[in-house]
Every structure is written in structure tokens, then in C-alpha cells.
Amino acid sequence: MLVKIILLVVFLSIMVGVGIACRRSAGTVQGFVLGGRNVGSWLTAFAFGTSYFSAVIFVGYAGQFGWKYGLASTWIGIGNALIGSLLAWLVLGKRTRIMTQQLGSATMPDFFGRRFSSGALKVAASVIVFVFLIPYTASLYNGLSRLFEMAFGIDYAWCVIGMAVLTGIYVLLGGYLATAVNDFIQGIIMLAGIVAVIAAVLNGNGGFSEAVAKLSEVSCETAPGANGVFTSLFGPQPLYLLGVVLLTSLGTWGLPQMVGKFYAIKDEAAIRRGTIISTVFALIVAGGCYFLGGFGRLYATSIEYTAAGTPVYDSIIPSMLASLPDVMIGVVIILVLSASMSTLSSLVLTSGSTLTLDIISPAMARTGSSMSEKGKLTCIRALVLVFIGISSWLAIVQARSSVTFIAQLMGISWGALAGAFLAPFLYGLYWERTSKASVWVSFACGVLIMCACMFCTFTGRQFLSPYFTSPVNAGVLAMLSGLILVPVVTILSPAKPAETCAQ
């Protein structure tokens, strides 16, 4: 216990120290939100990666999809590295930096507003961000509950409050730069931690070959007697696995907290270096998480089950780690805390800046009273506190009551954000002709598909088909629909003068 407490105290002290050290960079809106657009490759790459992979991935998704698809779930991590990181940087990195500087935009909603000369689009995008980032933020705490209770015996509510307070301190003090520096430190911990945890778990099962041999003897519920499906190349359900790969990989292209990292990067040389760093980071962390989850079936006798006999997926990874030495459990706690805090800081900074710069400040300007630089900074900081407070409260309510829709809504939030924003943002970067009407269609399509999926889930109805009943596959449908509808609607729209576009 002493070792675990010491590791935790050292980690928390470093996070607060970074916030204090970076406070001078947060004196302006550009400095607080974007680090002055002067952040280097290593910090940006790690900020991208640590915002990408949170406790939701390590505890929730790794356990759930590892249980369902076995070692084939490693393809999710590979897809995250190649599509969600490598291609995202190659396709979006340089173009996003150039266009956002030309337009003077600091947020994704502001990009839509300036790119398509529409204040209404900016407000609509801000509302979508606000509505769907809150449940996403609340879900970050869920992965910590079981691990902290296992390691320290601390009530979940205190874990949530402690994490929220600490994150709030360093974000409020140092803004984006403090977040980026802490993301770098947290990223190093995540890299070392995931390698150490995989080695420890495999060693506990007799090594890699022995663990794979044991897993090959486990039969699948959908194919009784057919052993070896959980060690096969594509697992028992390749089409469902493909849906997970696409949503968690291509989906990052439309998430405002991810794309925002390209706004702040220093120069083109930093983008080239960051592409490599981010890809390697994702391959190790995401690939490692899903590879580890692939062995979850070996712990079938020690995990929790619902009354209906289905596994409680959030209990799988903690069950795998429960028998590790105290030092390793301490490493895991810091690993998951790092993953959660890095994503949480990115989400609350995105939410606070978006609401202030894209809704509140323009609304005040229309009434004839403009916000000063200091006023904007104060408002962003206040909203960061509000978002942290709301998400913490939702997480505690969800954990202590029978209210389950918060956790379910998180699964839909990723699909709604990516479905609404991916296509218009991508086409808006590269195609001058992209029309305002097509952006509205994409916003509506992405949100409506995911809301319809959510409604069917809560009412026990089937959404379109059994395949699309899953929020993951519905999210893929929302993204692909946008990619098709935006060019179709643009072509059908009346020709007009070219919109602002990067040269």
C-alpha cells in the first residue's frame, strides 16, 4: 500500500507542478486554448495519442472487444495506429494547420462558421459538441472505479472528485500547454506501463505460447465446440470487428478534441515528426491494450456477470490485474489515471473554449457589448470548472444508482460527433465547392442516426437491422452517410462564389 501511495503522490505532484510552471503561457486566449500555436512535434503527438486512448479504451473497450473477438481484437489497435493516427496526420495535419491559421479559427465550430460564412453553422456545431462531449467526459471516470477500489479500497466518488480537482487545477493554471506537457509525461507512463502489464499477465499464464494454447481451447458461444476461434486471424465475428475498427479509427478525424491538436502545432517539420511519433505511440498503446484484452477469456471464472449471465466487461481487465504484485498494480493505477486525465483535460478544454468563443462571445457582440480578452479567459476557465463538475456528478450518479443511460449515451456520443463533423470538415479542407447546405445535411444525418439508435436501444426495438443495432456499427453508418451525402448535396446545390479555402 505504501508503494502505491508514494507512486500516486509523486504523479499528482508532477501534474500540479507542470500547471504552475506553464501558467505564463495561459495569459491570452490563443495561449490558453492553443498554446500560442507554437507546440512542438513530441508534445503534439503525445497530446494526440493520450487524448485518443483513455480508461474507456484500457478498461472498457479492451475488455469488451477482447472478450468478443479474442486476439483478433488487436486489429482494432492496428487500425487505430494506421487509420486513426498515421492517415489522420498525413491527410489532416498540414491542411488543418494552414486553413485554421488563414481563417483565424481556434475551434472546430469556429472553422465551420468562418469556412462557410455562417454563424448558424457555428452555433449548431457548438451545441452538438456540448451535448455529446458531456457524457463522453463522464464515462472517463468509469474505468477508474474498479481499479481504485481494488488497489486502495477507496470509494468511487472520492476517486472521481480527486481526479476532477487535480485535472481542473493544472488545466486552469496552464491551459493547453500544461495539458500538452502533462500529456507527454502521461504518455511516457502509458508506454512503459502497457508493456510491463502485458509482460506480467503473460508471465502469469506461463508465457505467450502457453497463454495462446490455453485460449485456443476456449469455445465460442455462437459456435459451440469450435475451439480456436479466439486465436484465429479475424476472430468469430469479422464484420462486427470491422465496424469497431472503422469507428474507433476513422472516427477520430471528426472529433473536435483530436483535430484541435493540429491547430496548435508549430510548423510543417513538426507535423512530419509528429506523424511518426503518434503512429508508434498508438501502435504500442492501442495495440497493446487490445492484445491484452484478447486474453480475457482465460479469466472467465474470476470476472463478474450480470443476472442474465453476460459478462460485466469493465470487470475483465481488473480481474486480469488483481493477482499482480503491488508495484505492478501501482503502475497500472498510474497508467489508467494518466490515460483518463489526459483525455479529460482535452475534452473540458475543448468544451469550455467552444462554448465561450463560438456561442457566448458572439451573442454578446450582437447585443453591442463585446467580451475583452480577460473576460474570454475568465469565461473559458469558469466553463472548464462547470464541465468538470457536471461530468463528475453524472459519473457518480451513474455509478450509485440504476441510471444506466449515461454509460450507453457515451457509446453514441463518439458516433454522433464523428458522423456530424467528419465529412464536412474533410471536404471543407480540400474541396472549395463544398456547400453550406451539405454541412447542414451532415450535421442532421449524424445526430439523427445516433439518436434513432439510442431510442431503439432504450425501447428494445431493432434499429434498421441486427447489425446496426450496435451503436458502434450505427456510428460507422453515420460517418459513411456523411461522406456520401456531402458531395451529393454539394453537386445538387446551386453554384456560387468559391468559399474561403487554403491555397
Secondary structure, DSSP 4 states (H G I P E B T S, - for coil): -HHHHHHHHHHHHHHHHHHHHTGGGGSSHHHHHHGGG-B-HHHHHHHHHHHH--HIIIIIIHHHHHHHHGGGGHHHHHHIIIIIIIIHIIIIIHHHHHHHHHHT--SHHHHHHHHTT-HHHHHHHHHHHHHHHHHHHHHTTHHHHHHHHHHH---HHHHHHHHHHHHHHHHHHHHHHHHHHHHHHHHHHHHHHHHHHHHHHHHHTTSHHHHHHHHHTPPBTTBTT-TTGGGSSS-S-HHHHHHHHHHHHHGGGG-HHHHHHHHHB--HHHHHHHHHHHHHHHHHHHHHHHHHHTTGGGGTTTS-B-TTS-B-GGGHHHHHHTTS-HHHHHHHHHHHHHHHHHHHHHHHHHHHHHHIIIIIHHHHHHTT-PPPHHHHHHHHHHHHHHHHHHHHHHHHHHHHSS--HHHHHHHHHHHHHHHHHHHHHHHHHH-TT--HHHHHHHHHHHHHHHHHHHHHHHHT---SSTGGGSHHHHHHHHHHHHHHHHHHHHHHSPP-SPPP---
